[in-house]
Amino acid sequence: MTSPTSPDTSAPLQVRPAAGYAGDIPARLALQWVQSGEAVLVDVRTDAEREWVGYVPGAVPLAWKQWPGMAMNAGFDEGLKAAVPAGKKAVLLCRSGVRSVAAAKRAAELGLEAYNILEGFEGDADEQGQRGRKGGWRFQGLPWKQG
């Protein structure tokens, strides 16, 4: 059993069905796919989030919405098509796994095999409203950098 402050590395690495895109996947499965060359990791958070909170080395930075104001990124479709070669999966990462669902749905509309990474980069907010302590890419100890 894991404590509330330690990641659960025993969770099954499988695709969960989703409506409108290929599925939801655990971060560790996304990393496996990227490392094996099956997938391209696309970080759909804003440039500010990646700069201030951290980023995944090798991920394609492509904001779904632009900061400040969170207006839709008019270049998202073109950027996504350029980032994900034919025959590769797109695995999409945001802060908590919400924007990446919308981005995965759009990617599927564009003809890509797209997956949302569950829990995102920072996971859900805890009882104090802070992220990074309840799930997410960073919490699980997967590769990331800051600065």
N, CA and C atoms as a LAMMPS dump frame, in Angstrom:
ITEM: TIMESTEP
0
ITEM: NUMBER OF ATOMS
441
ITEM: BOX BOUNDS ff ff ff
-5.0000000000000000e+02 5.0000000000000000e+02
-5.0000000000000000e+02 5.0000000000000000e+02
-5.0000000000000000e+02 5.0000000000000000e+02
ITEM: ATOMS id mol type element x y z
1 1 1 N 0.849 -1.191 0
2 1 2 C 0 0 0
3 1 3 C 0.884 1.24 0
4 2 1 N 0.477 2.249 -0.727
5 2 2 C 1.258 3.477 -0.793
6 2 3 C 0.663 4.526 0.133
7 3 1 N 1.538 5.403 0.597
8 3 2 C 1.067 6.494 1.441
9 3 3 C 0.577 7.624 0.55
10 4 1 N -0.146 8.613 1.104
11 4 2 C -0.641 9.711 0.284
12 4 3 C 0.479 10.531 -0.359
13 5 1 N 1.708 10.398 0.127
14 5 2 C 2.8 11.197 -0.415
15 5 3 C 3.757 10.392 -1.274
16 6 1 N 3.46 9.129 -1.543
17 6 2 C 4.338 8.361 -2.422
18 6 3 C 3.554 7.872 -3.627
19 7 1 N 4.221 7.874 -4.8
20 7 2 C 3.52 7.448 -6.013
21 7 3 C 3.217 5.966 -6.011
22 8 1 N 2.119 5.602 -6.656
23 8 2 C 1.727 4.2 -6.805
24 8 3 C 2.309 3.682 -8.11
25 9 1 N 3.368 2.896 -8.011
26 9 2 C 4.006 2.366 -9.216
27 9 3 C 3.452 0.999 -9.589
28 10 1 N 2.452 0.534 -8.839
29 10 2 C 1.877 -0.776 -9.135
30 10 3 C 0.62 -0.691 -10.005
31 11 1 N 0.169 0.522 -10.309
32 11 2 C -1.045 0.685 -11.117
33 11 3 C -0.838 0.046 -12.493
34 12 1 N -1.86 -0.61 -13.029
35 12 2 C -1.717 -1.254 -14.332
36 12 3 C -1.48 -0.234 -15.451
37 13 1 N -0.597 -0.618 -16.374
38 13 2 C -0.288 0.254 -17.503
39 13 3 C -1.154 -0.137 -18.674
40 14 1 N -2.365 0.408 -18.696
41 14 2 C -3.301 0.069 -19.76
42 14 3 C -4.089 1.283 -20.204
43 15 1 N -4.618 1.177 -21.402
44 15 2 C -5.434 2.24 -21.974
45 15 3 C -6.846 2.144 -21.402
46 16 1 N -7.38 3.279 -20.982
47 16 2 C -8.774 3.354 -20.544
48 16 3 C -9.584 3.945 -21.689
49 17 1 N -10.721 3.347 -22.011
50 17 2 C -11.554 3.876 -23.105
51 17 3 C -11.979 5.314 -22.84
52 18 1 N -12.124 6.073 -23.916
53 18 2 C -12.565 7.465 -23.818
54 18 3 C -13.436 7.796 -25.021
55 19 1 N -14.277 8.781 -24.86
56 19 2 C -15.159 9.211 -25.955
57 19 3 C -14.483 10.316 -26.764
58 20 1 N -14.355 10.102 -28.063
59 20 2 C -13.852 11.138 -28.944
60 20 3 C -12.367 11.1 -29.232
61 21 1 N -11.63 10.194 -28.609
62 21 2 C -10.196 10.04 -28.87
63 21 3 C -9.796 8.621 -28.452
64 22 1 N -8.54 8.244 -28.69
65 22 2 C -8.128 6.842 -28.525
66 22 3 C -8.184 6.327 -27.091
67 23 1 N -7.984 7.193 -26.091
68 23 2 C -8.086 6.732 -24.714
69 23 3 C -7.253 7.55 -23.745
70 24 1 N -7.403 7.185 -22.47
71 24 2 C -6.643 7.802 -21.385
72 24 3 C -5.581 6.803 -20.944
73 25 1 N -4.368 7.295 -20.684
74 25 2 C -3.286 6.391 -20.296
75 25 3 C -2.525 6.937 -19.092
76 26 1 N -1.963 6.024 -18.291
77 26 2 C -1.1 6.465 -17.191
78 26 3 C 0.181 7.091 -17.75
79 27 1 N 0.762 7.992 -16.997
80 27 2 C 1.985 8.678 -17.428
81 27 3 C 3.109 7.686 -17.72
82 28 1 N 3.243 6.642 -16.92
83 28 2 C 4.327 5.676 -17.148
84 28 3 C 4.174 4.95 -18.473
85 29 1 N 2.94 4.702 -18.908
86 29 2 C 2.726 4.075 -20.212
87 29 3 C 3.092 5.064 -21.328
88 30 1 N 2.725 6.323 -21.153
89 30 2 C 3.101 7.345 -22.139
90 30 3 C 4.618 7.393 -22.288
91 31 1 N 5.327 7.372 -21.167
92 31 2 C 6.783 7.409 -21.217
93 31 3 C 7.339 6.185 -21.944
94 32 1 N 6.786 5.02 -21.683
95 32 2 C 7.226 3.806 -22.382
96 32 3 C 7.041 3.946 -23.89
97 33 1 N 5.885 4.434 -24.304
98 33 2 C 5.609 4.597 -25.73
99 33 3 C 6.572 5.592 -26.367
100 34 1 N 6.851 6.687 -25.666
101 34 2 C 7.768 7.703 -26.201
102 34 3 C 9.173 7.108 -26.31
103 35 1 N 9.617 6.421 -25.267
104 35 2 C 10.963 5.845 -25.277
105 35 3 C 11.128 4.764 -26.339
106 36 1 N 10.064 4.053 -26.668
107 36 2 C 10.139 3.003 -27.682
108 36 3 C 9.971 3.557 -29.103
109 37 1 N 9.637 4.841 -29.213
110 37 2 C 9.456 5.456 -30.52
111 37 3 C 8.056 5.324 -31.092
112 38 1 N 7.131 4.776 -30.298
113 38 2 C 5.74 4.601 -30.755
114 38 3 C 4.945 5.898 -30.753
115 39 1 N 5.36 6.844 -29.888
116 39 2 C 4.541 8.036 -29.661
117 39 3 C 5.403 9.284 -29.54
118 40 1 N 4.736 10.413 -29.749
119 40 2 C 5.321 11.728 -29.533
120 40 3 C 4.58 12.357 -28.365
121 41 1 N 5.323 12.836 -27.374
122 41 2 C 4.723 13.511 -26.233
123 41 3 C 4.557 14.985 -26.577
124 42 1 N 3.318 15.475 -26.502
125 42 2 C 3.009 16.875 -26.79
126 42 3 C 2.5 17.508 -25.499
127 43 1 N 3.241 18.509 -25.018
128 43 2 C 2.882 19.224 -23.789
129 43 3 C 2.018 20.408 -24.19
130 44 1 N 0.725 20.344 -23.866
131 44 2 C -0.221 21.373 -24.302
132 44 3 C -0.407 22.491 -23.287
133 45 1 N 0.437 22.521 -22.245
134 45 2 C 0.38 23.619 -21.283
135 45 3 C 0.943 24.89 -21.914
136 46 1 N 0.734 25.995 -21.256
137 46 2 C 1.247 27.271 -21.763
138 46 3 C 2.763 27.33 -21.596
139 47 1 N 3.382 28.239 -22.349
140 47 2 C 4.824 28.454 -22.208
141 47 3 C 5.154 28.835 -20.763
142 48 1 N 4.3 29.655 -20.151
143 48 2 C 4.53 30.085 -18.772
144 48 3 C 4.523 28.896 -17.81
145 49 1 N 3.59 27.982 -17.981
146 49 2 C 3.55 26.802 -17.102
147 49 3 C 4.82 25.977 -17.231
148 50 1 N 5.245 25.749 -18.466
149 50 2 C 6.453 24.951 -18.667
150 50 3 C 7.669 25.647 -18.059
151 51 1 N 7.744 26.958 -18.227
152 51 2 C 8.881 27.719 -17.715
153 51 3 C 8.903 27.756 -16.19
154 52 1 N 7.754 27.997 -15.574
155 52 2 C 7.708 28.207 -14.131
156 52 3 C 7.559 26.92 -13.324
157 53 1 N 6.851 25.934 -13.872
158 53 2 C 6.535 24.726 -13.106
159 53 3 C 7.447 23.562 -13.462
160 54 1 N 7.863 23.48 -14.703
161 54 2 C 8.715 22.394 -15.155
162 54 3 C 8.223 21.822 -16.468
163 55 1 N 9.083 21.027 -17.099
164 55 2 C 8.754 20.457 -18.396
165 55 3 C 9.379 19.075 -18.527
166 56 1 N 8.894 18.332 -19.51
167 56 2 C 9.417 17.001 -19.801
168 56 3 C 10.433 17.144 -20.93
169 57 1 N 11.689 16.769 -20.688
170 57 2 C 12.686 16.861 -21.753
171 57 3 C 12.254 16.048 -22.979
172 58 1 N 12.394 16.646 -24.15
173 58 2 C 12.04 15.968 -25.389
174 58 3 C 10.593 16.115 -25.809
175 59 1 N 9.754 16.621 -24.915
176 59 2 C 8.343 16.827 -25.272
177 59 3 C 8.228 17.989 -26.253
178 60 1 N 7.24 17.906 -27.125
179 60 2 C 6.965 19.003 -28.054
180 60 3 C 6.117 20.029 -27.311
181 61 1 N 6.626 21.263 -27.149
182 61 2 C 5.835 22.299 -26.483
183 61 3 C 4.844 22.919 -27.463
184 62 1 N 3.561 22.69 -27.241
185 62 2 C 2.528 23.212 -28.14
186 62 3 C 1.29 23.554 -27.315
187 63 1 N 1.181 24.809 -26.945
188 63 2 C 0.075 25.24 -26.083
189 63 3 C -1.279 25.032 -26.756
190 64 1 N -2.229 24.496 -25.995
191 64 2 C -3.616 24.392 -26.438
192 64 3 C -4.249 25.774 -26.365
193 65 1 N -3.971 26.464 -25.271
194 65 2 C -4.441 27.834 -25.078
195 65 3 C -3.241 28.696 -24.714
196 66 1 N -3.32 29.983 -25.085
197 66 2 C -2.207 30.907 -24.873
198 66 3 C -2.407 31.729 -23.601
199 67 1 N -1.334 31.893 -22.853
200 67 2 C -1.329 32.72 -21.651
201 67 3 C -0.773 34.079 -22.007
202 68 1 N -1.23 35.207 -21.479
203 68 2 C -2.37 35.305 -20.564
204 68 3 C -3.688 35.319 -21.323
205 69 1 N -4.748 35.172 -20.626
206 69 2 C -6.075 35.235 -21.227
207 69 3 C -6.62 33.886 -21.666
208 70 1 N -5.745 32.912 -21.873
209 70 2 C -6.13 31.545 -22.246
210 70 3 C -6.966 31.491 -23.523
211 71 1 N -6.573 32.304 -24.506
212 71 2 C -7.21 32.243 -25.83
213 71 3 C -6.707 31.007 -26.557
214 72 1 N -7.541 30.432 -27.386
215 72 2 C -7.152 29.256 -28.158
216 72 3 C -5.918 29.573 -29.005
217 73 1 N -5.029 28.617 -29.114
218 73 2 C -3.836 28.76 -29.946
219 73 3 C -4.233 28.514 -31.4
220 74 1 N -4.227 29.561 -32.196
221 74 2 C -4.643 29.454 -33.597
222 74 3 C -3.729 28.53 -34.401
223 75 1 N -2.509 28.328 -33.948
224 75 2 C -1.576 27.467 -34.659
225 75 3 C -1.523 26.037 -34.147
226 76 1 N -2.461 25.669 -33.265
227 76 2 C -2.413 24.34 -32.658
228 76 3 C -2.504 23.22 -33.701
229 77 1 N -3.482 23.294 -34.584
230 77 2 C -3.679 22.214 -35.564
231 77 3 C -2.428 21.998 -36.414
232 78 1 N -1.884 23.083 -36.949
233 78 2 C -0.695 22.966 -37.805
234 78 3 C 0.488 22.44 -37.008
235 79 1 N 0.652 22.96 -35.797
236 79 2 C 1.765 22.52 -34.953
237 79 3 C 1.672 21.053 -34.601
238 80 1 N 0.464 20.582 -34.325
239 80 2 C 0.272 19.181 -33.972
240 80 3 C 0.552 18.273 -35.155
241 81 1 N 0.044 18.662 -36.319
242 81 2 C 0.283 17.851 -37.524
243 81 3 C 1.773 17.795 -37.849
244 82 1 N 2.491 18.881 -37.615
245 82 2 C 3.931 18.914 -37.871
246 82 3 C 4.709 18.092 -36.834
247 83 1 N 4.2 18.018 -35.611
248 83 2 C 4.924 17.357 -34.523
249 83 3 C 4.785 15.839 -34.522
250 84 1 N 3.658 15.33 -35.022
251 84 2 C 3.375 13.893 -34.915
252 84 3 C 3.39 13.272 -36.31
253 85 1 N 4.459 12.531 -36.62
254 85 2 C 4.546 11.903 -37.942
255 85 3 C 3.471 10.834 -38.14
256 86 1 N 3.147 10.57 -39.388
257 86 2 C 2.182 9.521 -39.717
258 86 3 C 2.622 8.208 -39.077
259 87 1 N 1.656 7.491 -38.514
260 87 2 C 1.936 6.198 -37.91
261 87 3 C 2.353 6.25 -36.45
262 88 1 N 2.55 7.445 -35.904
263 88 2 C 2.909 7.578 -34.484
264 88 3 C 1.696 8.029 -33.684
265 89 1 N 1.671 7.619 -32.437
266 89 2 C 0.626 8.053 -31.505
267 89 3 C 0.998 9.43 -30.958
268 90 1 N -0.014 10.203 -30.622
269 90 2 C 0.184 11.472 -29.92
270 90 3 C -0.258 11.258 -28.48
271 91 1 N 0.638 11.515 -27.524
272 91 2 C 0.277 11.454 -26.112
273 91 3 C 0.337 12.882 -25.583
274 92 1 N -0.784 13.349 -25.046
275 92 2 C -0.956 14.756 -24.72
276 92 3 C -0.954 14.984 -23.214
277 93 1 N -0.175 15.982 -22.795
278 93 2 C 0.037 16.276 -21.38
279 93 3 C -0.338 17.717 -21.085
280 94 1 N -1.095 17.933 -20.008
281 94 2 C -1.362 19.287 -19.525
282 94 3 C -1.099 19.305 -18.02
283 95 1 N -1.644 20.252 -17.304
284 95 2 C -1.379 20.362 -15.873
285 95 3 C -2.013 19.216 -15.087
286 96 1 N -3.303 18.952 -15.35
287 96 2 C -4.017 17.978 -14.528
288 96 3 C -4.786 16.936 -15.33
289 97 1 N -4.705 16.997 -16.651
290 97 2 C -5.423 16.028 -17.475
291 97 3 C -6.776 16.513 -17.944
292 98 1 N -6.996 17.827 -17.991
293 98 2 C -8.27 18.381 -18.463
294 98 3 C -8.111 18.99 -19.858
295 99 1 N -7.192 19.931 -20.007
296 99 2 C -6.963 20.526 -21.333
297 99 3 C -6.488 19.472 -22.325
298 100 1 N -5.739 18.489 -21.834
299 100 2 C -5.227 17.459 -22.743
300 100 3 C -6.347 16.571 -23.276
301 101 1 N -7.464 16.48 -22.575
302 101 2 C -8.622 15.754 -23.116
303 101 3 C -9.164 16.52 -24.325
304 102 1 N -9.339 17.824 -24.172
305 102 2 C -9.829 18.639 -25.289
306 102 3 C -8.852 18.573 -26.459
307 103 1 N -7.562 18.631 -26.166
308 103 2 C -6.554 18.571 -27.221
309 103 3 C -6.545 17.197 -27.89
310 104 1 N -6.754 16.133 -27.119
311 104 2 C -6.804 14.772 -27.688
312 104 3 C -8.016 14.634 -28.613
313 105 1 N -9.132 15.222 -28.22
314 105 2 C -10.321 15.177 -29.083
315 105 3 C -10.052 15.907 -30.391
316 106 1 N -9.388 17.053 -30.304
317 106 2 C -9.067 17.793 -31.525
318 106 3 C -8.079 17.008 -32.382
319 107 1 N -7.091 16.4 -31.759
320 107 2 C -6.107 15.598 -32.495
321 107 3 C -6.797 14.449 -33.228
322 108 1 N -7.766 13.812 -32.57
323 108 2 C -8.511 12.717 -33.207
324 108 3 C -9.293 13.241 -34.413
325 109 1 N -9.874 14.435 -34.275
326 109 2 C -10.589 15.041 -35.405
327 109 3 C -9.648 15.286 -36.581
328 110 1 N -8.378 15.519 -36.29
329 110 2 C -7.373 15.745 -37.325
330 110 3 C -6.819 14.442 -37.89
331 111 1 N -7.329 13.304 -37.386
332 111 2 C -6.92 12.01 -37.901
333 111 3 C -5.781 11.34 -37.157
334 112 1 N -5.396 11.867 -36.004
335 112 2 C -4.31 11.274 -35.228
336 112 3 C -4.838 10.276 -34.205
337 113 1 N -4.026 9.294 -33.866
338 113 2 C -4.319 8.38 -32.758
339 113 3 C -3.823 9.085 -31.503
340 114 1 N -4.742 9.678 -30.758
341 114 2 C -4.381 10.574 -29.659
342 114 3 C -4.841 10.048 -28.307
343 115 1 N -3.986 10.231 -27.305
344 115 2 C -4.238 9.774 -25.944
345 115 3 C -4.013 10.91 -24.962
346 116 1 N -4.858 10.972 -23.946
347 116 2 C -4.717 11.891 -22.834
348 116 3 C -3.897 11.208 -21.748
349 117 1 N -2.911 11.911 -21.199
350 117 2 C -2.13 11.376 -20.084
351 117 3 C -2.861 11.71 -18.791
352 118 1 N -3.294 10.671 -18.093
353 118 2 C -4.033 10.837 -16.846
354 118 3 C -3.214 11.608 -15.808
355 119 1 N -3.867 12.44 -15.055
356 119 2 C -3.321 13.224 -13.949
357 119 3 C -2.422 14.373 -14.393
358 120 1 N -2.066 14.444 -15.676
359 120 2 C -1.257 15.546 -16.172
360 120 3 C 0.125 15.621 -15.558
361 121 1 N 0.711 16.8 -15.628
362 121 2 C 2.064 17.013 -15.121
363 121 3 C 2.069 17.178 -13.608
364 122 1 N 1.061 17.885 -13.075
365 122 2 C 1.045 18.211 -11.648
366 122 3 C 0.024 17.449 -10.821
367 123 1 N -0.903 16.741 -11.438
368 123 2 C -1.922 16.024 -10.686
369 123 3 C -2.998 16.94 -10.132
370 124 1 N -3.872 16.364 -9.33
371 124 2 C -4.977 17.113 -8.733
372 124 3 C -4.506 17.947 -7.546
373 125 1 N -5.26 18.973 -7.224
374 125 2 C -4.974 19.779 -6.046
375 125 3 C -5.307 18.988 -4.788
376 126 1 N -4.489 19.178 -3.748
377 126 2 C -4.741 18.506 -2.468
378 126 3 C -5.698 19.347 -1.619
379 127 1 N -5.848 18.985 -0.359
380 127 2 C -6.781 19.669 0.544
381 127 3 C -6.41 21.136 0.745
382 128 1 N -5.131 21.48 0.574
383 128 2 C -4.681 22.866 0.717
384 128 3 C -4.705 23.618 -0.617
385 129 1 N -5.207 22.971 -1.665
386 129 2 C -5.276 23.599 -2.97
387 129 3 C -3.945 23.609 -3.712
388 130 1 N -3.001 22.781 -3.268
389 130 2 C -1.692 22.727 -3.904
390 130 3 C -1.575 21.496 -4.792
391 131 1 N -0.906 21.651 -5.909
392 131 2 C -0.692 20.545 -6.84
393 131 3 C 0.699 19.954 -6.632
394 132 1 N 0.898 18.775 -7.218
395 132 2 C 2.204 18.133 -7.147
396 132 3 C 2.324 17.121 -6.025
397 133 1 N 1.265 16.917 -5.268
398 133 2 C 1.292 15.972 -4.143
399 133 3 C 0.309 14.828 -4.299
400 134 1 N -0.553 14.926 -5.333
401 134 2 C -1.573 13.897 -5.572
402 134 3 C -1.536 13.494 -7.037
403 135 1 N -0.59 12.675 -7.397
404 135 2 C -0.519 12.167 -8.75
405 135 3 C 0.158 13.111 -9.714
406 136 1 N 0.257 12.663 -10.941
407 136 2 C 0.863 13.457 -11.99
408 136 3 C 2.252 12.979 -12.365
409 137 1 N 2.696 13.406 -13.526
410 137 2 C 3.986 13.023 -14.102
411 137 3 C 5.125 13.278 -13.117
412 138 1 N 5.189 14.497 -12.614
413 138 2 C 6.281 14.898 -11.716
414 138 3 C 6.255 14.103 -10.42
415 139 1 N 5.082 13.948 -9.831
416 139 2 C 4.922 13.219 -8.562
417 139 3 C 5.401 11.771 -8.706
418 140 1 N 5.21 11.188 -9.879
419 140 2 C 5.589 9.803 -10.098
420 140 3 C 7.09 9.636 -10.326
421 141 1 N 7.821 10.736 -10.338
422 141 2 C 9.264 10.644 -10.484
423 141 3 C 9.72 10.388 -11.908
424 142 1 N 8.875 10.699 -12.876
425 142 2 C 9.248 10.523 -14.289
426 142 3 C 10.129 11.701 -14.702
427 143 1 N 10.859 11.583 -15.817
428 143 2 C 11.82 12.627 -16.188
429 143 3 C 11.177 14.007 -16.369
430 144 1 N 11.771 14.998 -15.727
431 144 2 C 11.333 16.381 -15.887
432 144 3 C 12.451 17.308 -15.434
433 145 1 N 12.381 18.545 -15.896
434 145 2 C 13.35 19.573 -15.527
435 145 3 C 12.608 20.853 -15.207
436 146 1 N 13.296 21.745 -14.529
437 146 2 C 12.718 23.053 -14.236
438 146 3 C 13.725 24.12 -14.616
439 147 1 N 13.189 25.245 -15.125
440 147 2 C 14.069 26.363 -15.421
441 147 3 C 14.309 26.514 -16.813
